């Protein structure tokens, strides 16, 4: 049986936590930052957990992470 391939795009965007979940970065921080308030940009710095409905899909995309 051949090895499973890791989805490299997902590997760069998600990290597995010790409890088996996945953490991700917030969106909307790449460009057009001048019109966004400092408070909004500051809150976007923090990470978020991936929703429970998407964890099984990430387990398939990241078999060895």
Secondary structure, 3 states (H helix, E strand, C coil): CCCCCCCHHHHHHEEECCCCCEEECCCCCCCCCCCCCHHHHHHHHCCEECCHHHHHHHHHHCCCC
